[in-house]
Amino acid sequence: MQAVTIRDKVLSVGEHPDPVAGVGEVLVAVRAAGLNGADMMQRMGHYPAPPGSPAEIPGLEFAGEVKECGAGSERFAVGDRVMGIVGGGGQAELVAVHERQLMPVPEALDWAQAGGVPEVFLTAHDALFTQAQLRCGERLLVHGGAGGVGTAAIQLGRLVGAEVFATVRDESLRAGVSDLGATVLDPNDFADHGPFDVVLELVGAVNLPANIQSLDVGGRIVVIGVGAGTKSEINLLALMAKRARIHGSMLRARPLEEKAIASRRVEQEVLPAMQTGALKVPIYETFALSDAVAAYDKFAAGGKLGKIVLIMTDGD
Ligand SMILES: NC(=O)c1ccc[n+]([C@@H]2O[C@H](COP(=O)([O-])OP(=O)(O)OC[C@H]3O[C@@H](n4cnc5c(N)ncnc54)[C@H](OP(=O)(O)O)[C@@H]3O)[C@@H](O)[C@H]2O)c1
């Protein structure tokens, strides 16, 4: 099979042996696979695949058709449309994955949209609801609102009745983020618009002091992305006075059991709203698998609204 390949920090598309579905696994003919910040880091030689995932094939999310069912797998049949997260290996024509990491693709989604769902919607849903326990009527701030996770989180916040604010640094993307249901804020003065009950941090440590300053009593900060820095000095007294909590979370290296639980929650609480159209999957641009270098360069350049997705030619 053909797959995106990262070897010694060089990205190419190359030939690899076809994966085989093991016990409880399903072999999926991939039709579309989203790009994520983790792929950019892997290209730079950081954030290697966790044990058990292909070391040289990036890709944390994919959508495609079931091609074969391994021994003992029973959730899906050959031909079913499925999507899911993996620790790596998603940007390939074939992927073998445990059936419990898979979700059915809602009929309303085309392949490009489905390929851009799993990583960002699982991440956003887990961060907002499992970690921060966001509730109806609360005020949510999403930093980095125009990206894949940000556009998912804004919509999920609105879906449960939260009042949603989002920082967006690129002025040309602010109207699009506003259309998703957020009040758009300038990253430099967001603290003037608090207090917030939940802050989803997708940008990094640079925001942390002002995040705490703008938090309401009982507020929660969830740190998911640290592209703009990992270290910050914080005032613990302010944290205490607000009885606040700071969570951190990573999805990629979690064990199968936890990925399965997060996937079941998204299946139950998110996918029905995609079928009705209440939740959208904003696709900024698609690229053929053979144009993976251009797709990565586009992602790394920033300034996009939503997802960049690789499309496999036929998935067989
Ligand atoms: N912990 C986890 O399990 C997990 C899972 C998924 C993603 N992540 C991380 O979460 C972050 C967001 O993911 P994503 O898929 O949404 O990425 P994305 O699509 O690249 O979106 C990131 C957004 O943040 C903005 N941004 C980046 N640096 C900024 C800065 N210094 N100041 C203001 N805005 C900035 C970007 O704006 P521009 O377009 O202007 O650059 C972009 O809109 C990434 O760091 C990713 O690696 C973590």
Ligand as a Chemical Component Dictionary entry (heavy atoms), coordinates in Angstrom:
data_LIG
# 
_chem_comp.id                   LIG 
_chem_comp.type                 NON-POLYMER 
_chem_comp.pdbx_formal_charge   0 
_chem_comp.three_letter_code    LIG 
# 
loop_
_chem_comp_atom.comp_id 
_chem_comp_atom.atom_id 
_chem_comp_atom.alt_atom_id 
_chem_comp_atom.type_symbol 
_chem_comp_atom.charge 
_chem_comp_atom.model_Cartn_x 
_chem_comp_atom.model_Cartn_y 
_chem_comp_atom.model_Cartn_z 
_chem_comp_atom.pdbx_ordinal 
LIG N1  N1  N 0  -3.584 16.938 23.714 1  
LIG C1  C1  C 0  -4.127 16.292 22.701 2  
LIG O1  O1  O 0  -4.518 15.119 22.790 3  
LIG C2  C2  C 0  -4.309 17.018 21.398 4  
LIG C3  C3  C 0  -5.180 16.529 20.407 5  
LIG C4  C4  C 0  -5.362 17.279 19.243 6  
LIG C5  C5  C 0  -4.666 18.471 19.080 7  
LIG N2  N2  N 1  -3.800 18.879 20.050 8  
LIG C6  C6  C 0  -3.056 20.142 19.918 9  
LIG O2  O2  O 0  -4.010 21.183 20.082 10 
LIG C7  C7  C 0  -3.639 22.301 19.291 11 
LIG C8  C8  C 0  -4.805 22.649 18.354 12 
LIG O3  O3  O 0  -5.011 21.582 17.449 13 
LIG P1  P1  P 0  -5.732 21.860 16.060 14 
LIG O4  O4  O 0  -5.881 20.558 15.368 15 
LIG O5  O5  O -1 -6.932 22.707 16.285 16 
LIG O6  O6  O 0  -4.611 22.731 15.323 17 
LIG P2  P2  P 0  -4.813 23.822 14.193 18 
LIG O7  O7  O 0  -5.892 23.389 13.283 19 
LIG O8  O8  O 0  -3.466 24.112 13.661 20 
LIG O9  O9  O 0  -5.347 25.104 14.980 21 
LIG C9  C9  C 0  -4.545 25.838 15.851 22 
LIG C10 C10 C 0  -5.129 27.226 15.955 23 
LIG O10 O10 O 0  -4.411 27.953 16.957 24 
LIG C11 C11 C 0  -3.963 29.175 16.403 25 
LIG N3  N3  N 0  -2.668 29.556 16.976 26 
LIG C12 C12 C 0  -1.533 28.844 16.924 27 
LIG N4  N4  N 0  -0.539 29.515 17.546 28 
LIG C13 C13 C 0  -1.075 30.664 17.985 29 
LIG C14 C14 C 0  -0.563 31.768 18.698 30 
LIG N5  N5  N 0  0.720  31.829 19.079 31 
LIG N6  N6  N 0  -1.408 32.781 18.990 32 
LIG C15 C15 C 0  -2.695 32.741 18.610 33 
LIG N7  N7  N 0  -3.235 31.710 17.919 34 
LIG C16 C16 C 0  -2.436 30.685 17.617 35 
LIG C17 C17 C 0  -3.811 28.911 14.927 36 
LIG O11 O11 O 0  -3.865 30.139 14.233 37 
LIG P3  P3  P 0  -3.058 30.357 12.860 38 
LIG O12 O12 O 0  -3.814 29.581 11.828 39 
LIG O13 O13 O 0  -3.072 31.815 12.684 40 
LIG O14 O14 O 0  -1.672 29.788 13.098 41 
LIG C18 C18 C 0  -4.980 27.985 14.638 42 
LIG O15 O15 O 0  -6.168 28.670 14.380 43 
LIG C19 C19 C 0  -2.372 21.900 18.542 44 
LIG O16 O16 O 0  -1.261 22.369 19.276 45 
LIG C20 C20 C 0  -2.419 20.381 18.568 46 
LIG O17 O17 O 0  -1.130 19.812 18.470 47 
LIG C21 C21 C 0  -3.603 18.181 21.199 48 
# 
loop_
_chem_comp_bond.comp_id 
_chem_comp_bond.atom_id_1 
_chem_comp_bond.atom_id_2 
_chem_comp_bond.value_order 
_chem_comp_bond.pdbx_ordinal 
LIG N1  C1  SING 1  
LIG C1  O1  DOUB 2  
LIG C1  C2  SING 3  
LIG C2  C3  SING 4  
LIG C2  C21 DOUB 5  
LIG C3  C4  DOUB 6  
LIG C4  C5  SING 7  
LIG C5  N2  DOUB 8  
LIG N2  C6  SING 9  
LIG N2  C21 SING 10 
LIG C6  O2  SING 11 
LIG C6  C20 SING 12 
LIG O2  C7  SING 13 
LIG C7  C8  SING 14 
LIG C7  C19 SING 15 
LIG C8  O3  SING 16 
LIG O3  P1  SING 17 
LIG P1  O4  DOUB 18 
LIG P1  O5  SING 19 
LIG P1  O6  SING 20 
LIG O6  P2  SING 21 
LIG P2  O7  DOUB 22 
LIG P2  O8  SING 23 
LIG P2  O9  SING 24 
LIG O9  C9  SING 25 
LIG C9  C10 SING 26 
LIG C10 O10 SING 27 
LIG C10 C18 SING 28 
LIG O10 C11 SING 29 
LIG C11 N3  SING 30 
LIG C11 C17 SING 31 
LIG N3  C12 SING 32 
LIG N3  C16 SING 33 
LIG C12 N4  DOUB 34 
LIG N4  C13 SING 35 
LIG C13 C14 SING 36 
LIG C13 C16 DOUB 37 
LIG C14 N5  SING 38 
LIG C14 N6  DOUB 39 
LIG N6  C15 SING 40 
LIG C15 N7  DOUB 41 
LIG N7  C16 SING 42 
LIG C17 O11 SING 43 
LIG C17 C18 SING 44 
LIG O11 P3  SING 45 
LIG P3  O12 DOUB 46 
LIG P3  O13 SING 47 
LIG P3  O14 SING 48 
LIG C18 O15 SING 49 
LIG C19 O16 SING 50 
LIG C19 C20 SING 51 
LIG C20 O17 SING 52 
# 
